[in-house]
Each structure stands twice: as C-alpha cells, then as structure tokens.
Amino acid sequence: MTTARKLKEAFRARGYRLWIDSPTNQQFFVLPNQEIERLSQYASFEVWGPRGEEESIVRFVTSWATDERQIDELIARL
C-alpha cells in the first residue's frame, strides 16, 4: 500500500480533497471535472459520480503490480 499512500499524500499536498480517508489500496478524491478530463489522458481511474455540477468523485486503485514510477509520473502531472 505504499504506492496508494504516496498517491494520497501527493493529491492532498496539491490541495485536492479526499472523499473518504481510505487506509486501503483504493483512494477516493473529489476533483474538478476539467481536471478529471485532463488526468484521464495519463492514468486509468474510475469516475464514481458527480459531486455538484463542477466536481466528481474518482477512485484510483493500486496493487502489488503498481510500479512506483507510474505513481511518480502521475504525481508530476497533478
């Protein structure tokens, strides 16, 4: 779960809100819809649904096979 924790800390450090504070490999964030469109070019994640008109809840999932370089590349694009 190191990669999930690293991802969560990076999103929080950049001012993104957690939807829930998950201790698992699944991380949930509230992101602006425009940011979701932009990030979807670089990473696979699931849009769970809208949160108002301009934001949505998204879910990122890491696993034992998630390479830390993948996380670093995503973080660089935040």
Chimera marker file (.cmm) of the C-alpha trace (Angstrom):
<marker_set name="trace">
<marker id="1" x="0.000" y="0.000" z="0.000" r="1" g="1" b="0" radius="0.5"/>
<marker id="2" x="2.991" y="2.294" z="-0.166" r="1" g="1" b="0" radius="0.5"/>
<marker id="3" x="2.007" y="3.474" z="-3.648" r="1" g="1" b="0" radius="0.5"/>
<marker id="4" x="-1.561" y="4.211" z="-2.529" r="1" g="1" b="0" radius="0.5"/>
<marker id="5" x="-0.309" y="6.195" z="0.438" r="1" g="1" b="0" radius="0.5"/>
<marker id="6" x="2.127" y="8.104" z="-1.765" r="1" g="1" b="0" radius="0.5"/>
<marker id="7" x="-0.683" y="8.917" z="-4.192" r="1" g="1" b="0" radius="0.5"/>
<marker id="8" x="-2.969" y="10.111" z="-1.394" r="1" g="1" b="0" radius="0.5"/>
<marker id="9" x="-0.278" y="12.326" z="0.118" r="1" g="1" b="0" radius="0.5"/>
<marker id="10" x="0.514" y="13.875" z="-3.271" r="1" g="1" b="0" radius="0.5"/>
<marker id="11" x="-3.123" y="14.703" z="-4.027" r="1" g="1" b="0" radius="0.5"/>
<marker id="12" x="-3.581" y="16.218" z="-0.572" r="1" g="1" b="0" radius="0.5"/>
<marker id="13" x="-0.349" y="18.228" z="-0.835" r="1" g="1" b="0" radius="0.5"/>
<marker id="14" x="-1.681" y="19.789" z="-4.023" r="1" g="1" b="0" radius="0.5"/>
<marker id="15" x="-4.936" y="20.821" z="-2.392" r="1" g="1" b="0" radius="0.5"/>
<marker id="16" x="-7.250" y="18.089" z="-3.656" r="1" g="1" b="0" radius="0.5"/>
<marker id="17" x="-9.877" y="16.847" z="-1.216" r="1" g="1" b="0" radius="0.5"/>
<marker id="18" x="-10.310" y="13.269" z="-0.119" r="1" g="1" b="0" radius="0.5"/>
<marker id="19" x="-13.830" y="11.905" z="-0.475" r="1" g="1" b="0" radius="0.5"/>
<marker id="20" x="-13.014" y="9.368" z="2.211" r="1" g="1" b="0" radius="0.5"/>
<marker id="21" x="-9.741" y="8.792" z="4.029" r="1" g="1" b="0" radius="0.5"/>
<marker id="22" x="-9.132" y="5.236" z="2.880" r="1" g="1" b="0" radius="0.5"/>
<marker id="23" x="-6.411" y="3.119" z="4.515" r="1" g="1" b="0" radius="0.5"/>
<marker id="24" x="-6.536" y="0.662" z="1.591" r="1" g="1" b="0" radius="0.5"/>
<marker id="25" x="-5.145" y="0.452" z="-1.929" r="1" g="1" b="0" radius="0.5"/>
<marker id="26" x="-8.259" y="2.312" z="-3.135" r="1" g="1" b="0" radius="0.5"/>
<marker id="27" x="-8.055" y="6.090" z="-2.910" r="1" g="1" b="0" radius="0.5"/>
<marker id="28" x="-11.034" y="8.402" z="-3.424" r="1" g="1" b="0" radius="0.5"/>
<marker id="29" x="-10.759" y="12.075" z="-4.324" r="1" g="1" b="0" radius="0.5"/>
<marker id="30" x="-13.050" y="14.956" z="-5.244" r="1" g="1" b="0" radius="0.5"/>
<marker id="31" x="-11.690" y="16.542" z="-8.418" r="1" g="1" b="0" radius="0.5"/>
<marker id="32" x="-12.848" y="19.302" z="-10.745" r="1" g="1" b="0" radius="0.5"/>
<marker id="33" x="-14.362" y="17.795" z="-13.890" r="1" g="1" b="0" radius="0.5"/>
<marker id="34" x="-11.843" y="19.623" z="-16.082" r="1" g="1" b="0" radius="0.5"/>
<marker id="35" x="-9.013" y="18.064" z="-14.089" r="1" g="1" b="0" radius="0.5"/>
<marker id="36" x="-10.592" y="14.635" z="-14.499" r="1" g="1" b="0" radius="0.5"/>
<marker id="37" x="-10.638" y="15.091" z="-18.266" r="1" g="1" b="0" radius="0.5"/>
<marker id="38" x="-7.005" y="16.168" z="-18.268" r="1" g="1" b="0" radius="0.5"/>
<marker id="39" x="-5.736" y="13.402" z="-15.968" r="1" g="1" b="0" radius="0.5"/>
<marker id="40" x="-7.632" y="10.715" z="-17.878" r="1" g="1" b="0" radius="0.5"/>
<marker id="41" x="-5.123" y="11.216" z="-20.695" r="1" g="1" b="0" radius="0.5"/>
<marker id="42" x="-2.350" y="9.952" z="-18.412" r="1" g="1" b="0" radius="0.5"/>
<marker id="43" x="-3.894" y="7.465" z="-15.976" r="1" g="1" b="0" radius="0.5"/>
<marker id="44" x="-6.671" y="4.929" z="-15.628" r="1" g="1" b="0" radius="0.5"/>
<marker id="45" x="-9.134" y="5.609" z="-12.834" r="1" g="1" b="0" radius="0.5"/>
<marker id="46" x="-12.848" y="5.346" z="-12.240" r="1" g="1" b="0" radius="0.5"/>
<marker id="47" x="-15.275" y="8.251" z="-12.045" r="1" g="1" b="0" radius="0.5"/>
<marker id="48" x="-17.759" y="7.287" z="-9.344" r="1" g="1" b="0" radius="0.5"/>
<marker id="49" x="-20.182" y="10.110" z="-9.949" r="1" g="1" b="0" radius="0.5"/>
<marker id="50" x="-20.847" y="13.820" z="-9.756" r="1" g="1" b="0" radius="0.5"/>
<marker id="51" x="-20.490" y="15.901" z="-6.645" r="1" g="1" b="0" radius="0.5"/>
<marker id="52" x="-22.295" y="19.029" z="-7.646" r="1" g="1" b="0" radius="0.5"/>
<marker id="53" x="-22.053" y="20.493" z="-11.124" r="1" g="1" b="0" radius="0.5"/>
<marker id="54" x="-18.314" y="21.094" z="-11.387" r="1" g="1" b="0" radius="0.5"/>
<marker id="55" x="-16.742" y="18.229" z="-9.432" r="1" g="1" b="0" radius="0.5"/>
<marker id="56" x="-16.860" y="14.447" z="-9.341" r="1" g="1" b="0" radius="0.5"/>
<marker id="57" x="-15.651" y="11.650" z="-7.106" r="1" g="1" b="0" radius="0.5"/>
<marker id="58" x="-12.915" y="9.480" z="-8.574" r="1" g="1" b="0" radius="0.5"/>
<marker id="59" x="-11.316" y="6.231" z="-7.451" r="1" g="1" b="0" radius="0.5"/>
<marker id="60" x="-7.694" y="5.284" z="-8.014" r="1" g="1" b="0" radius="0.5"/>
<marker id="61" x="-6.643" y="1.701" z="-7.281" r="1" g="1" b="0" radius="0.5"/>
<marker id="62" x="-3.090" y="0.468" z="-6.800" r="1" g="1" b="0" radius="0.5"/>
<marker id="63" x="-1.878" y="-3.114" z="-6.476" r="1" g="1" b="0" radius="0.5"/>
<marker id="64" x="1.254" y="-5.119" z="-5.810" r="1" g="1" b="0" radius="0.5"/>
<marker id="65" x="1.998" y="-4.692" z="-9.525" r="1" g="1" b="0" radius="0.5"/>
<marker id="66" x="1.793" y="-0.891" z="-9.496" r="1" g="1" b="0" radius="0.5"/>
<marker id="67" x="5.222" y="0.448" z="-10.330" r="1" g="1" b="0" radius="0.5"/>
<marker id="68" x="6.290" y="3.426" z="-8.247" r="1" g="1" b="0" radius="0.5"/>
<marker id="69" x="7.432" y="5.143" z="-11.447" r="1" g="1" b="0" radius="0.5"/>
<marker id="70" x="3.811" y="5.106" z="-12.633" r="1" g="1" b="0" radius="0.5"/>
<marker id="71" x="2.779" y="6.898" z="-9.464" r="1" g="1" b="0" radius="0.5"/>
<marker id="72" x="5.628" y="9.395" z="-9.836" r="1" g="1" b="0" radius="0.5"/>
<marker id="73" x="4.584" y="10.146" z="-13.426" r="1" g="1" b="0" radius="0.5"/>
<marker id="74" x="1.002" y="10.782" z="-12.356" r="1" g="1" b="0" radius="0.5"/>
<marker id="75" x="2.108" y="12.956" z="-9.446" r="1" g="1" b="0" radius="0.5"/>
<marker id="76" x="4.230" y="15.040" z="-11.810" r="1" g="1" b="0" radius="0.5"/>
<marker id="77" x="1.081" y="15.791" z="-13.818" r="1" g="1" b="0" radius="0.5"/>
<marker id="78" x="-1.024" y="16.931" z="-10.865" r="1" g="1" b="0" radius="0.5"/>
<link id1="1" id2="2" r="1" g="1" b="0" radius="0.2"/>
<link id1="2" id2="3" r="1" g="1" b="0" radius="0.2"/>
<link id1="3" id2="4" r="1" g="1" b="0" radius="0.2"/>
<link id1="4" id2="5" r="1" g="1" b="0" radius="0.2"/>
<link id1="5" id2="6" r="1" g="1" b="0" radius="0.2"/>
<link id1="6" id2="7" r="1" g="1" b="0" radius="0.2"/>
<link id1="7" id2="8" r="1" g="1" b="0" radius="0.2"/>
<link id1="8" id2="9" r="1" g="1" b="0" radius="0.2"/>
<link id1="9" id2="10" r="1" g="1" b="0" radius="0.2"/>
<link id1="10" id2="11" r="1" g="1" b="0" radius="0.2"/>
<link id1="11" id2="12" r="1" g="1" b="0" radius="0.2"/>
<link id1="12" id2="13" r="1" g="1" b="0" radius="0.2"/>
<link id1="13" id2="14" r="1" g="1" b="0" radius="0.2"/>
<link id1="14" id2="15" r="1" g="1" b="0" radius="0.2"/>
<link id1="15" id2="16" r="1" g="1" b="0" radius="0.2"/>
<link id1="16" id2="17" r="1" g="1" b="0" radius="0.2"/>
<link id1="17" id2="18" r="1" g="1" b="0" radius="0.2"/>
<link id1="18" id2="19" r="1" g="1" b="0" radius="0.2"/>
<link id1="19" id2="20" r="1" g="1" b="0" radius="0.2"/>
<link id1="20" id2="21" r="1" g="1" b="0" radius="0.2"/>
<link id1="21" id2="22" r="1" g="1" b="0" radius="0.2"/>
<link id1="22" id2="23" r="1" g="1" b="0" radius="0.2"/>
<link id1="23" id2="24" r="1" g="1" b="0" radius="0.2"/>
<link id1="24" id2="25" r="1" g="1" b="0" radius="0.2"/>
<link id1="25" id2="26" r="1" g="1" b="0" radius="0.2"/>
<link id1="26" id2="27" r="1" g="1" b="0" radius="0.2"/>
<link id1="27" id2="28" r="1" g="1" b="0" radius="0.2"/>
<link id1="28" id2="29" r="1" g="1" b="0" radius="0.2"/>
<link id1="29" id2="30" r="1" g="1" b="0" radius="0.2"/>
<link id1="30" id2="31" r="1" g="1" b="0" radius="0.2"/>
<link id1="31" id2="32" r="1" g="1" b="0" radius="0.2"/>
<link id1="32" id2="33" r="1" g="1" b="0" radius="0.2"/>
<link id1="33" id2="34" r="1" g="1" b="0" radius="0.2"/>
<link id1="34" id2="35" r="1" g="1" b="0" radius="0.2"/>
<link id1="35" id2="36" r="1" g="1" b="0" radius="0.2"/>
<link id1="36" id2="37" r="1" g="1" b="0" radius="0.2"/>
<link id1="37" id2="38" r="1" g="1" b="0" radius="0.2"/>
<link id1="38" id2="39" r="1" g="1" b="0" radius="0.2"/>
<link id1="39" id2="40" r="1" g="1" b="0" radius="0.2"/>
<link id1="40" id2="41" r="1" g="1" b="0" radius="0.2"/>
<link id1="41" id2="42" r="1" g="1" b="0" radius="0.2"/>
<link id1="42" id2="43" r="1" g="1" b="0" radius="0.2"/>
<link id1="43" id2="44" r="1" g="1" b="0" radius="0.2"/>
<link id1="44" id2="45" r="1" g="1" b="0" radius="0.2"/>
<link id1="45" id2="46" r="1" g="1" b="0" radius="0.2"/>
<link id1="46" id2="47" r="1" g="1" b="0" radius="0.2"/>
<link id1="47" id2="48" r="1" g="1" b="0" radius="0.2"/>
<link id1="48" id2="49" r="1" g="1" b="0" radius="0.2"/>
<link id1="49" id2="50" r="1" g="1" b="0" radius="0.2"/>
<link id1="50" id2="51" r="1" g="1" b="0" radius="0.2"/>
<link id1="51" id2="52" r="1" g="1" b="0" radius="0.2"/>
<link id1="52" id2="53" r="1" g="1" b="0" radius="0.2"/>
<link id1="53" id2="54" r="1" g="1" b="0" radius="0.2"/>
<link id1="54" id2="55" r="1" g="1" b="0" radius="0.2"/>
<link id1="55" id2="56" r="1" g="1" b="0" radius="0.2"/>
<link id1="56" id2="57" r="1" g="1" b="0" radius="0.2"/>
<link id1="57" id2="58" r="1" g="1" b="0" radius="0.2"/>
<link id1="58" id2="59" r="1" g="1" b="0" radius="0.2"/>
<link id1="59" id2="60" r="1" g="1" b="0" radius="0.2"/>
<link id1="60" id2="61" r="1" g="1" b="0" radius="0.2"/>
<link id1="61" id2="62" r="1" g="1" b="0" radius="0.2"/>
<link id1="62" id2="63" r="1" g="1" b="0" radius="0.2"/>
<link id1="63" id2="64" r="1" g="1" b="0" radius="0.2"/>
<link id1="64" id2="65" r="1" g="1" b="0" radius="0.2"/>
<link id1="65" id2="66" r="1" g="1" b="0" radius="0.2"/>
<link id1="66" id2="67" r="1" g="1" b="0" radius="0.2"/>
<link id1="67" id2="68" r="1" g="1" b="0" radius="0.2"/>
<link id1="68" id2="69" r="1" g="1" b="0" radius="0.2"/>
<link id1="69" id2="70" r="1" g="1" b="0" radius="0.2"/>
<link id1="70" id2="71" r="1" g="1" b="0" radius="0.2"/>
<link id1="71" id2="72" r="1" g="1" b="0" radius="0.2"/>
<link id1="72" id2="73" r="1" g="1" b="0" radius="0.2"/>
<link id1="73" id2="74" r="1" g="1" b="0" radius="0.2"/>
<link id1="74" id2="75" r="1" g="1" b="0" radius="0.2"/>
<link id1="75" id2="76" r="1" g="1" b="0" radius="0.2"/>
<link id1="76" id2="77" r="1" g="1" b="0" radius="0.2"/>
<link id1="77" id2="78" r="1" g="1" b="0" radius="0.2"/>
</marker_set>
